[in-house]
Amino acid sequence: MASAPLRTRLAPTPSGLLHPGNGLSFIMTWAIARAGNGHIVLRIDDLDKARTRKPYVEDVFRTLEWLGLDYDEGPVGVDHFFSHWSQHTRLDHYEAFLQQLRDREQLFACICSRKQIRSLSVDGSYPGTCLARKLDFGTPKTAWRIRPPASGQSVEVHQWREGQQAVSLQEIDAFVVRQKNGFPAYQLASLVDDEHFRINFVVRGADLWASTLSQLYLAGLLGAGRFQNATFWHHELVKGTDGEKLSKSKGAGSLQAWREAGESPAVLFRKASTMLGLTERAENPEELVALLTKGARLP
């Protein structure tokens, strides 16, 4: 990583109650930042207005309090979030980047439904149906997709512990950057926010590796140099007893249920210690930072 001070973020999506995987990601991101004298931004990703609920936003603040984690920049409560920090207050930023992509002819309009794509593509990747159709961008219920990378194109990925490597973009298809409802899609919004908040260290689950490559490709098209030079850590996923990823979509138990049952977050700190490669096990935030500061190579 460059000599700039470490800046990272906690970026939950308030589409449901947080689960143990969210808690672990919070803990590890926070501990690395605090051990490295870094800056932490709380960024709640609420672009999906249909699924965002105030109780889910409240759950983010309650979870951080329960875990004993602080942050340096971000909303201080639910009302403050919606009035000053919601992604819907930054729509002009996303539109500016979308316009750049349009001006550079990096986008095309697409009217394909998910059902149509699945019928043509076994793995769900975009089959290129609208790529050469030159549909009008203003057509109702039209998504905007990025033109896919050229054959043989790669990006440089800076990874914590593994170092820098060139990674092929052959698996990246024409992903959506503006949804049919007119709102920016996750890949673009996440990149724009990370660039806006000057994030240079990103902690993610291994399942978001493709998202990292997509966003690095976008960053190259937009000249988002800060994001291109960011360091990433794609940690292993937290599994349940059946070996499946713990997530809202998999019906994982919520951290709210843990709190209501009087559970201690110590088990999450012990698990985080293991995932961070520490030989000793921490029981709380202070112990984890002390162990990281003493025995780990930080970003």
C-alpha positions in Angstrom: 0.0 0.0 0.0 1.1 3.6 -0.6 2.4 5.7 2.3 -1.0 7.3 2.7 -2.7 6.6 6.1 -4.9 3.6 6.1 -8.6 4.4 5.4 -11.2 1.7 5.4 -15.0 1.3 5.8 -17.8 -0.7 7.3 -20.4 -1.0 4.6 -23.5 -3.0 5.6 -26.6 -3.2 3.5 -29.8 -2.6 5.5 -32.0 -5.1 3.7 -32.3 -7.4 6.7 -30.9 -8.0 10.2 -27.1 -8.4 10.4 -25.8 -11.9 10.8 -22.6 -13.4 12.3 -20.7 -13.0 9.0 -21.4 -9.2 9.1 -20.2 -9.1 12.7 -16.9 -10.8 11.9 -16.3 -8.6 8.9 -16.9 -5.5 11.1 -14.5 -6.8 13.8 -11.7 -7.7 11.4 -12.0 -4.4 9.5 -12.1 -2.4 12.7 -9.2 -4.2 14.3 -6.9 -3.9 11.3 -7.6 -0.2 11.1 -7.1 0.5 14.8 -3.9 -1.6 14.9 -2.6 0.4 12.0 -3.8 3.8 13.3 -6.2 4.0 10.4 -9.4 5.9 9.7 -12.8 4.1 9.7 -15.9 5.3 7.8 -19.3 3.9 8.5 -21.1 3.7 5.1 -24.5 2.1 5.0 -25.4 1.0 1.5 -29.1 1.8 1.1 -29.6 2.2 -2.6 -32.2 -0.6 -2.6 -35.0 1.6 -1.3 -37.6 -1.2 -1.6 -35.8 -3.4 0.9 -34.3 -0.8 3.2 -36.1 -0.5 6.5 -35.4 1.8 9.5 -35.2 -1.2 11.9 -32.4 -2.6 9.8 -30.5 0.6 9.9 -31.0 0.8 13.7 -29.7 -2.8 13.8 -26.3 -1.6 12.4 -25.9 0.9 15.2 -27.0 -1.6 17.9 -24.6 -4.2 16.5 -21.6 -1.9 16.6 -22.4 -0.9 20.2 -22.8 -4.6 21.2 -19.5 -5.4 19.6 -17.8 -2.4 21.2 -16.6 -0.9 17.9 -16.3 2.8 17.1 -15.7 4.7 13.8 -14.3 8.0 12.8 -16.6 9.3 10.2 -20.3 8.6 9.4 -23.8 8.9 10.8 -24.5 9.0 14.5 -28.0 7.5 14.4 -30.9 6.5 12.1 -32.3 10.0 11.5 -28.8 11.5 10.9 -28.1 8.7 8.4 -31.2 9.2 6.3 -30.8 13.0 6.3 -27.1 13.3 5.7 -25.4 9.9 4.9 -27.9 7.9 2.8 -26.6 6.9 -0.7 -29.7 8.7 -2.0 -28.1 12.0 -0.9 -25.2 11.2 -3.3 -27.2 10.3 -6.5 -25.6 13.3 -8.3 -22.1 11.7 -7.8 -23.2 8.4 -9.3 -24.9 10.2 -12.2 -21.7 12.1 -13.0 -19.7 8.9 -13.3 -22.5 7.3 -15.4 -22.4 10.3 -17.7 -18.6 9.9 -18.1 -19.1 6.3 -19.1 -21.8 7.3 -21.6 -19.6 10.1 -23.1 -16.8 7.6 -23.6 -19.1 5.1 -25.2 -18.4 2.5 -22.6 -22.1 1.6 -22.0 -25.0 0.1 -23.9 -28.7 -0.1 -23.2 -30.3 -3.5 -22.5 -33.9 -4.6 -22.2 -33.2 -8.2 -21.3 -35.0 -9.7 -18.2 -33.3 -12.0 -15.8 -35.5 -14.8 -17.0 -34.4 -14.2 -20.6 -30.8 -14.2 -19.6 -31.2 -17.4 -17.6 -32.8 -19.1 -20.6 -29.8 -18.3 -22.8 -27.0 -18.6 -20.3 -26.4 -21.7 -18.1 -24.2 -19.8 -15.6 -26.3 -16.6 -15.6 -23.6 -14.5 -17.3 -24.9 -12.0 -19.8 -25.0 -13.5 -23.3 -24.5 -10.2 -25.2 -28.1 -10.0 -26.6 -28.3 -6.2 -26.7 -24.6 -5.4 -27.1 -24.9 -4.5 -30.8 -28.6 -3.4 -30.9 -27.9 0.3 -30.2 -31.0 0.8 -28.1 -31.9 4.2 -26.8 -30.7 4.8 -23.3 -33.9 6.7 -22.5 -36.1 3.7 -23.3 -38.3 2.9 -20.3 -37.3 -0.1 -18.2 -33.9 -0.2 -19.7 -30.7 -1.2 -17.9 -27.3 0.3 -18.7 -24.5 -2.2 -19.0 -20.8 -1.8 -19.3 -19.1 -2.9 -22.5 -17.1 -6.0 -21.5 -13.3 -6.0 -21.3 -11.4 -6.8 -24.4 -10.0 -10.3 -24.8 -6.8 -10.8 -22.8 -7.3 -7.7 -20.7 -6.2 -7.8 -17.0 -6.1 -5.6 -13.9 -3.6 -5.2 -11.2 -4.9 -6.3 -7.8 -3.1 -5.3 -4.6 -3.8 -8.0 -2.0 -2.9 -7.9 1.7 -0.5 -10.8 2.3 -0.4 -12.1 -1.3 1.0 -8.8 -2.7 0.3 -7.4 -6.2 -0.7 -9.5 -9.2 -2.2 -9.2 -12.6 -5.5 -10.9 -12.9 -7.3 -11.7 -16.1 -10.8 -10.2 -16.7 -12.0 -13.0 -18.9 -14.7 -13.9 -16.4 -16.2 -10.4 -16.3 -19.2 -9.9 -18.5 -21.3 -6.9 -19.4 -22.5 -6.1 -15.9 -25.2 -3.6 -15.0 -24.2 -0.1 -13.8 -27.6 1.5 -13.9 -30.7 -0.5 -13.1 -34.0 -0.5 -14.9 -35.5 1.6 -12.2 -33.0 4.4 -12.9 -30.9 3.9 -9.8 -27.1 3.2 -10.1 -26.2 -0.5 -9.6 -24.0 -1.8 -6.7 -20.8 -2.1 -8.7 -20.7 1.5 -9.7 -22.1 2.9 -6.5 -19.6 1.0 -4.3 -16.7 2.2 -6.5 -17.8 5.8 -6.5 -18.3 5.8 -2.7 -14.9 4.2 -2.0 -13.3 6.8 -4.3 -15.3 9.6 -2.6 -14.4 8.6 0.9 -10.7 8.0 -0.1 -10.8 4.4 0.9 -7.5 2.6 0.4 -8.1 -0.7 2.2 -11.1 -2.9 1.6 -12.1 -6.0 3.6 -14.4 -8.4 1.8 -15.6 -12.0 1.8 -14.1 -14.3 -0.8 -17.5 -14.4 -2.6 -17.0 -10.8 -3.7 -13.8 -11.4 -5.7 -15.7 -10.9 -8.9 -17.0 -7.6 -7.6 -13.5 -6.4 -6.9 -12.4 -7.3 -10.5 -15.5 -5.6 -11.9 -14.9 -2.4 -9.9 -11.2 -2.3 -10.7 -12.2 -2.5 -14.4 -14.6 0.4 -13.9 -11.9 2.3 -12.0 -9.6 2.0 -15.0 -12.3 3.3 -17.3 -13.0 6.2 -15.1 -9.5 7.1 -14.0 -10.3 6.3 -10.3 -6.7 6.0 -9.4 -7.2 5.8 -5.6 -9.4 2.7 -5.9 -7.0 1.1 -8.4 -4.2 1.4 -5.9 -6.2 0.2 -2.9 -5.3 -2.9 -1.0 -7.9 -5.7 -0.7 -8.3 -8.6 1.7 -10.8 -11.3 0.6 -11.2 -13.3 3.8 -12.7 -16.8 4.0 -16.5 -17.1 4.4 -18.0 -17.9 7.7 -19.8 -21.3 7.4 -22.6 -22.9 9.4 -22.6 -26.4 10.7 -23.8 -27.6 7.3 -20.9 -26.0 5.5 -23.0 -23.3 3.8 -22.2 -19.6 3.9 -23.8 -17.7 6.7 -25.9 -14.9 5.3 -29.4 -13.4 5.4 -30.2 -15.2 2.1 -29.3 -18.5 3.8 -31.4 -17.8 6.8 -28.5 -17.4 9.2 -29.4 -16.4 12.8 -29.4 -12.7 13.3 -27.1 -10.9 15.7 -30.2 -9.3 17.2 -31.3 -12.7 18.3 -27.9 -13.2 19.9 -28.2 -10.0 21.8 -31.8 -10.7 22.9 -30.6 -14.2 24.2 -27.9 -12.5 26.2 -25.0 -13.9 24.1 -21.6 -12.5 24.4 -19.7 -11.4 21.2 -16.6 -13.0 22.6 -17.1 -16.0 20.2 -16.9 -13.7 17.2 -13.6 -12.1 18.5 -12.2 -15.6 18.9 -13.2 -16.5 15.4 -11.8 -13.3 14.1 -8.5 -14.0 15.8 -8.2 -17.3 13.9 -9.2 -15.8 10.6 -6.6 -13.1 11.0 -3.9 -15.7 11.5 -3.2 -15.1 15.2 -2.0 -17.8 17.4 -3.7 -16.4 20.5 -7.4 -15.8 20.8 -8.9 -12.4 21.7 -12.2 -12.1 23.7 -12.9 -8.4 23.0 -11.8 -5.4 20.9 -8.9 -4.2 23.0 -7.4 -7.7 23.2 -7.7 -8.2 19.4 -6.0 -4.9 18.6 -3.2 -5.7 21.1 -2.6 -9.1 19.5 -2.6 -7.6 15.9 -0.2 -4.8 16.9 2.1 -7.3 18.5 2.2 -10.2 16.1 0.8 -9.4 12.6 2.0 -7.8 9.4 -0.5 -5.0 8.9 -1.4 -3.4 5.5 
